[in-house]
Structure formats: structure tokens, C-alpha cells
């Protein structure tokens, strides 16, 4: 049945860019998402850092400081590992900051 098929779809972890959220990223790629979702189960994860207290959709995976250094990078790796530990993923895609994180996670 088609329900059995859905549970066997390869899974893709999707990581948004800075100043986005899982929902925003999902909406931005809506056209591609509908096509990809025919064959894959897409899982959109929210980044751990809320950049604007009054805007839950303004998130990041880590923060760049004024001196150009980056902070919370290791925590981003740990956050993704913790939030995906019970799931097996066949692929990972990301946009901007999420793409950088996706590449680092894949290495």
C-alpha cells in the first residue's frame, strides 16, 4: 500500500539559513519540496539560536562575533546530533549557513 511506501522513503535532513527557520526554509523551497517529497521524506530542523526575541523564525546555527570569529559552532554540531539521534538520514541539504553546517556534518 502507499502507506507502507511512505515509511520506506529515504530521509533528507534540511537545515535552513541564518535569519530563517525550518518553516521558512520549507516554504521557500515549496516547489522543489513538493517534487522531492514524492520520493523522499524531508525533515526540517529549527536552528537552536533565536536571533530576535520577538521573531521565532529568525534563527541561526551559530553566531559570528564582531571580531569575525564564530561562536556556538560546536554546540550546533551537538544540537543536530541530539535532535537527529533517533533518525537515520540518507542525505542532508542546507541553505547558506545551514549549507555550511550540512557540508561539515557530511565530512
Helices and strands as residue ranges (DSSP letters): H 2-7, E 10-15, H 22-28, H 30-36, E 40-45, E 49-52, E 55-60, E 63-64, E 70-71, H 73-84, E 91-94, H 97-106
